[in-house]
């Protein structure tokens, strides 16, 4: 006897399936006549995927610059797992960890290589901020919470230090079990070519479609040779939309050449959630219909690809034994308008509408889900 059976759920590829949940795990998949304590029949009307993972957010509530509440950007918007990208360093990560224990959303952290995290905009302008011993101790204290490290490599952050903080980040990475490393790119120096040359398999370039001069495309609209080589080495591209780091034009030109993101993430925090242009992960995902991606490609970027890139081994797939993290959503096919970080607007015709998030077998209904009266729980 299972805890829950969800019948006739529509997957991203359009097929229907039945999913059995037991003890917070996916227990079985298929169409036999199972029995459960509770059953829901979606009748093919709504879409279901593995739980959405937002691999770049800012949700340390005490951060003076970029902050939010995990559930506001998580289960309340259909997202089951969020990964804070460097809000905290070794000094504050324990406090952040404790605050997240009461969240319904699953929260992980990419530890800022600067021990103070982002308390100012230039945390890597002082190389003394990079304390390898403090990073090592933090990773050892919180191995399930800290799942990688973050280095913000733009001129406003590194000051006169150029590429040196990234060299330090790579040393920290190698000294701590080759943790995933996410690297923020923005205005130079350092130049993107310098950054790309240092990155290897599994490293993540975030803000990959930013419209700044130091971007992945040449002035002629071709992929920079250094980035092409990095991708061949296994470097991953993350969207990290944010307030200033996503251009429709760059995304469209890149995607037309087959340069797709490995992960779609929001870089959300309270201000760009309330005032845009981010709003929610679903809103960011929806923009990618307008630049040439399909629903299966978009969903893969926030499920399987995100889990693989951040080594969340029990997440990201609808597979037996994986965590029962699910996102239930609708696909609204109505005219809408999207705006990028450059202030440019695009007309869209599709929008993802999250209705509910399940975290380890427990449902959380979004406001839209309540309006739809999807099911009575």
C-alpha positions in Angstrom: 0.0 0.0 0.0 1.5 3.3 -1.1 1.0 6.7 0.5 -0.2 8.4 -2.7 -0.8 7.6 -6.3 -0.9 10.3 -8.9 -2.6 9.1 -12.0 -2.5 10.3 -15.6 0.1 13.1 -15.0 1.3 14.7 -18.2 5.0 14.8 -18.6 7.1 17.4 -20.5 7.2 15.2 -23.5 3.4 15.0 -23.6 3.1 11.4 -22.4 1.0 10.3 -19.4 2.2 8.4 -16.4 1.2 7.2 -13.0 3.5 7.8 -10.0 3.4 6.1 -6.6 4.8 7.8 -3.6 5.8 6.2 -0.3 7.8 7.5 2.7 8.9 10.6 0.8 10.3 8.7 -2.1 9.2 7.8 -5.6 8.2 4.1 -5.1 7.0 3.1 -8.5 6.2 4.3 -12.0 3.8 3.0 -14.7 0.2 2.1 -15.2 -0.7 -1.0 -13.1 -3.7 -0.9 -10.7 -1.9 0.0 -7.6 -3.6 0.9 -4.4 -2.8 3.8 -2.0 -4.0 5.7 1.0 -4.7 8.7 -1.3 -5.2 9.0 -5.0 -5.2 12.0 -7.4 -6.2 11.7 -11.0 -4.9 14.6 -13.1 -6.6 13.1 -16.2 -3.9 14.5 -18.4 -5.0 18.1 -17.7 -1.9 19.3 -15.8 1.8 18.8 -16.3 4.1 17.2 -13.7 7.9 17.1 -13.5 10.6 16.3 -11.0 10.8 19.2 -8.5 12.2 22.4 -9.9 15.6 23.3 -8.7 16.7 27.0 -8.8 20.4 26.7 -8.8 21.2 30.4 -8.3 19.2 32.4 -5.7 19.9 34.8 -2.8 17.9 33.9 0.3 20.0 34.6 3.4 17.5 36.9 5.2 20.2 38.8 7.0 22.2 39.8 4.0 22.3 43.6 3.7 22.3 43.6 -0.1 20.7 40.5 -1.6 18.2 38.7 0.6 14.8 36.9 0.6 12.9 34.2 2.3 13.4 30.6 1.0 9.8 29.7 0.9 8.8 32.9 -0.9 11.0 32.0 -3.8 10.7 28.2 -3.2 7.5 26.2 -2.6 5.3 29.2 -2.9 6.3 29.4 -6.5 6.5 25.7 -7.4 10.3 25.4 -6.6 11.3 22.5 -4.4 15.0 23.2 -4.0 16.9 26.5 -4.0 20.7 26.9 -4.0 21.9 30.2 -2.5 24.8 31.4 -4.7 27.4 33.0 -2.4 25.3 35.3 -0.1 27.3 33.9 2.8 30.9 33.0 3.4 32.5 31.1 6.2 31.6 33.8 8.8 27.8 33.6 8.4 27.1 30.2 6.8 26.3 28.5 10.1 23.6 31.1 10.9 22.2 30.7 7.4 22.1 27.0 7.9 20.1 27.3 11.1 17.6 29.7 9.6 16.9 27.3 6.8 16.0 24.4 9.0 12.4 25.7 9.4 11.9 26.3 5.7 9.6 23.9 3.7 11.8 24.5 0.7 15.0 22.5 0.6 17.9 25.0 0.8 21.6 24.5 -0.1 24.5 26.9 -0.3 27.4 27.7 -2.6 29.9 29.2 -0.1 31.3 32.5 -1.1 35.1 32.2 -1.2 35.2 35.6 0.7 34.6 34.8 4.3 32.1 37.7 4.8 30.0 36.7 1.8 28.2 39.6 0.1 28.0 42.3 2.7 29.5 44.8 0.3 29.6 44.7 -3.5 33.4 44.3 -3.6 34.0 41.3 -1.3 37.0 40.1 -3.4 38.8 43.4 -3.6 40.8 42.4 -0.5 42.6 39.1 -1.0 42.8 38.7 2.8 39.0 37.9 2.6 39.9 34.5 1.0 40.7 32.3 4.0 41.2 28.8 2.8 41.2 27.3 6.3 37.9 28.9 7.1 36.3 27.5 3.9 37.7 24.0 4.7 36.3 24.1 8.2 32.9 25.3 7.0 32.6 22.6 4.3 33.5 19.9 6.9 30.9 21.3 9.4 28.1 21.5 6.9 28.8 18.9 4.1 25.1 18.4 3.1 24.3 22.1 3.2 27.4 23.5 1.4 27.4 21.8 -2.0 29.9 24.0 -3.8 31.7 27.4 -3.8 31.0 30.7 -5.6 33.4 33.4 -6.9 32.1 36.6 -8.3 34.6 37.6 -11.0 33.6 41.1 -12.3 35.5 44.4 -11.9 33.1 45.8 -9.3 33.8 42.8 -7.1 37.5 42.1 -7.5 38.8 45.6 -7.7 42.4 45.7 -8.7 42.9 41.9 -8.1 41.9 40.8 -11.6 42.0 37.0 -12.0 43.7 36.3 -8.7 40.6 35.5 -6.7 39.6 32.8 -9.3 43.1 31.3 -9.0 42.4 31.1 -5.2 38.9 29.6 -5.8 40.4 26.8 -8.0 42.9 26.0 -5.2 40.1 25.9 -2.7 38.1 23.7 -5.0 40.9 21.2 -5.4 41.6 21.1 -1.7 37.9 20.3 -0.9 37.1 17.3 -3.0 36.7 19.2 -6.3 33.4 20.8 -5.2 31.3 22.4 -7.9 32.5 26.0 -8.6 30.1 28.6 -9.8 31.7 31.7 -11.4 29.8 35.0 -11.9 30.8 36.9 -15.0 30.1 40.6 -15.6 32.1 43.7 -16.5 35.9 43.3 -17.0 38.5 43.1 -15.8 39.1 40.2 -15.6 38.4 39.4 -19.2 36.1 36.5 -19.9 38.9 34.8 -21.9 41.1 34.7 -18.7 38.2 33.3 -16.7 37.3 30.6 -19.2 40.8 29.4 -19.5 41.0 28.5 -15.8 37.7 26.5 -15.8 37.4 22.8 -16.2 34.9 20.0 -16.2 31.9 20.7 -14.0 32.7 24.3 -13.3 29.7 26.7 -13.9 29.6 30.0 -15.7 26.6 31.9 -14.4 25.0 35.0 -16.1 25.9 33.2 -19.4 23.5 35.4 -21.5 24.4 38.8 -20.0 24.4 41.7 -22.5 27.6 43.4 -21.2 30.7 43.8 -23.3 32.4 41.0 -21.5 29.9 38.4 -22.7 30.1 35.0 -24.3 29.6 36.3 -27.9 32.0 38.3 -30.0 30.9 41.6 -31.5 30.1 39.6 -34.7 27.7 37.4 -32.7 29.9 34.3 -32.6 30.8 32.2 -29.5 34.1 33.3 -28.1 36.8 30.7 -28.8 37.8 30.5 -25.2 34.2 29.8 -24.1 33.8 27.2 -26.9 36.9 25.4 -25.6 35.7 25.6 -22.1 32.3 24.0 -23.0 34.2 21.2 -24.8 36.1 20.6 -21.5 32.8 20.2 -19.7 32.2 23.7 -18.3 28.5 24.4 -17.8 26.4 27.4 -18.6 23.9 28.8 -16.1 21.4 31.6 -16.9 21.4 33.5 -13.5 18.9 36.0 -14.9 19.0 38.6 -12.1 18.5 42.3 -12.4 21.3 43.0 -14.8 22.4 39.7 -16.4 20.1 38.5 -19.1 19.7 39.7 -22.6 17.1 38.4 -25.0 19.3 39.2 -28.0 22.3 37.4 -26.6 20.2 34.4 -25.6 18.5 34.2 -29.0 21.7 34.4 -31.0 23.5 31.9 -28.8 20.6 29.4 -28.7 20.2 29.6 -32.5 23.8 28.4 -32.7 23.1 25.5 -30.4 24.6 27.2 -27.3 21.9 26.2 -24.9 22.1 26.7 -21.1 22.7 23.6 -19.0 20.7 25.2 -16.2 18.0 28.0 -16.0 18.2 29.9 -12.8 16.7 33.1 -11.5 19.3 35.0 -9.4 16.2 36.1 -7.5 16.1 38.2 -4.3 13.4 40.4 -2.8 13.7 43.4 -5.1 13.9 41.7 -8.5 11.1 39.3 -7.2 8.8 42.2 -6.3 9.7 44.7 -9.1 11.0 42.4 -11.8 12.4 41.6 -14.2 12.7 38.2 -12.5 9.5 37.7 -10.4 9.8 33.9 -10.2 11.8 31.0 -11.6 8.7 30.1 -13.6 8.6 33.5 -15.2 12.3 33.2 -16.1 11.8 29.8 -17.5 8.8 31.0 -19.6 11.1 33.6 -21.4 13.0 30.7 -23.0 10.0 29.7 -25.2 10.6 33.1 -26.9 14.2 32.4 -27.7 13.9 29.0 -29.2 13.7 26.4 -26.5 11.1 23.6 -26.1 9.2 22.6 -23.0 11.3 19.4 -22.5 14.5 21.4 -22.8 13.4 24.0 -20.3 12.2 21.5 -17.8 15.4 19.5 -18.0 17.4 22.7 -17.1 15.6 23.0 -13.7 15.5 19.3 -13.0 18.0 16.7 -14.3 20.7 19.1 -15.4 20.5 21.2 -12.2 20.7 18.1 -10.0 23.6 16.6 -12.0 25.6 19.8 -12.0 25.3 20.4 -8.3 25.5 16.6 -7.4 22.1 16.4 -5.8 22.1 12.7 -6.4 18.5 11.9 -5.2 16.8 14.7 -7.1 16.0 15.9 -10.6 14.4 12.7 -12.0 11.1 10.9 -11.9 12.8 7.6 -11.0 12.2 4.9 -8.4 14.2 5.6 -5.2 14.5 9.4 -5.9 13.1 11.9 -3.5 9.4 12.6 -4.0 10.1 16.2 -5.1 7.6 17.2 -7.7 6.3 20.3 -9.4 2.7 20.4 -10.8 2.1 23.1 -13.4 -0.1 24.4 -16.2 1.0 25.9 -19.5 -0.9 29.0 -20.3 -1.0 29.7 -24.0 -2.0 33.4 -24.0 -0.3 36.6 -25.1 2.1 38.0 -22.5 5.0 40.4 -22.4 8.5 39.6 -21.0 11.3 42.0 -20.1 15.0 41.2 -20.0 17.7 42.8 -17.8 18.4 45.4 -20.5 14.9 46.7 -20.3 13.9 45.3 -23.6 10.5 43.7 -24.0 9.4 40.7 -26.0 5.9 39.3 -26.8 5.4 35.8 -25.6 2.6 33.3 -26.2 3.3 30.7 -23.5 3.8 31.0 -19.7 4.5 28.3 -17.1 2.0 28.5 -14.2 3.2 26.5 -11.1 0.3 25.1 -9.2 1.9 23.0 -6.4 5.2 21.7 -5.2 5.8 18.4 -3.4 8.8 18.1 -1.1 9.6 14.6 0.0 5.9 13.6 -0.3 4.3 16.7 1.2 2.3 19.1 -1.0 2.5 22.9 -1.0 -0.2 24.6 -3.1 0.7 27.9 -4.8 -1.7 30.8 -5.0 -2.4 29.9 -8.6 -3.0 26.3 -7.6 -5.6 27.5 -5.1 -7.3 29.5 -7.9 -7.4 26.5 -10.1 -8.8 24.2 -7.4 -6.4 21.6 -8.7 -7.2 19.1 -6.0 -8.6 19.1 -2.5 -5.8 18.2 0.0 
